[in-house]
Amino acid sequence: MKARSRFVLSMLVFGYAFLYIPLLSVIFYSFNDSSLATVWGGFSTRWYAQLLQNRQVLDAAFLSLRIAVTSATLATIFGTMAGMAMSRFGRFRGRTLFTGMITAPLVMPEVITGLSLLLLFVSLQQLIGWPAQRGFSTIAIAHTTFAMAYVAVIVQSRLVAMDQSLEEAAMDLGGRPFRVMFDITLPLIAPAMVAGWLLAFTLSLDDLVIASFVSGPGGSTLPMLIFSKVKLGVTPDINALATLIILFVSVGVVLAWMVARRAQRKTG
């Protein structure tokens, strides 16, 4: 029994080390004074100061954040509606087709998704003159398209596991379906919606392939900028940028955990 516990503990330590040692090395070398990313030249924060003065990086980061917030919000709205349709409406006509269309982006290669969306936007531009140029709007629509599938799966799982007697009791007491949804259903699935929003936000912020297809001149997102810089060799300012992203994501995860825990206490 002790040998088994040691094996499980060693595998756990190895797994965490495999995941987090590369991240810690990026953070460590972001404070490197040397111009070479992998050669330690002393402690310094000059790369952070240089990064914050880089207008190209700041513009790309601001564009990525705007796209991520917009696409995550839209994906949460549409994904929640799709999840409710799949879990609450029973077996309606076209359910199989609807479910397949919702879950298709989960298994579709990003290259195919990006290419199909590019052809769609080019066709729309020729037919109706929109979009005039590819950038924020086209990338946000593309990210919403594939992110809403993840939100729909998360929300559907939460709705299936939820006790429907609370909704039935509210309707027995005279609550209309619309009021029951906002007063009972949405508060109960709020943690799932927050989790879906965070996942959609992360997927949008991390996407490179699809954004490369549907972006145009002046529409470079942060992953696209980082990829173009990495092709020329990793520099310490990239490590500084990665460290700031890690910090930003960590704060978001902690806040989401606090919100989910508070909601669980209220419902428990």
Stockholm file with secondary structure:
# STOCKHOLM 1.0

chainA/1-268         MKARSRFVLSMLVFGYAFLYIPLLSVIFYSFNDSSLATVWGGFSTRWYAQLLQNRQVLDAAFLSLRIAVTSATLATIFGTMAGMAMSRFGRFRGRTLFTGMITAPLVMPEVITGLSLLLLFVSLQQLIGWPAQRGFSTIAIAHTTFAMAYVAVIVQSRLVAMDQSLEEAAMDLGGRPFRVMFDITLPLIAPAMVAGWLLAFTLSLDDLVIASFVSGPGGSTLPMLIFSKVKLGVTPDINALATLIILFVSVGVVLAWMVARRAQRKTG
#=GR chainA/1-268 SS CHHHHHHHHHHHHHHHHHHHHHHHHHHHHTTBCSSSTTSCCCBCCHHHHHHHTCHHHHHHHHHHHHHHHHHHHHHHHHHHHHHHHHHHSCSCTTHHHHHHHHHHHHHSCHHHHHHHHHHHHHHHHHHHCCCSSCSHHHHHHHHHHHHHHHHHHHHHHHHHHSCTHHHHHHHHTTCCHHHHIIIIIHHHHHHHHHHHHHHHHHHHHHCCHHHHHHCCTTCCCHHHHHHHHHTTCCCHHHHHHHHHHHHHHHHHHHHHHHHHHHHHHHHC
#=GC SS_cons         CHHHHHHHHHHHHHHHHHHHHHHHHHHHHTTBCSSSTTSCCCBCCHHHHHHHTCHHHHHHHHHHHHHHHHHHHHHHHHHHHHHHHHHHSCSCTTHHHHHHHHHHHHHSCHHHHHHHHHHHHHHHHHHHCCCSSCSHHHHHHHHHHHHHHHHHHHHHHHHHHSCTHHHHHHHHTTCCHHHHIIIIIHHHHHHHHHHHHHHHHHHHHHCCHHHHHHCCTTCCCHHHHHHHHHTTCCCHHHHHHHHHHHHHHHHHHHHHHHHHHHHHHHHC
//
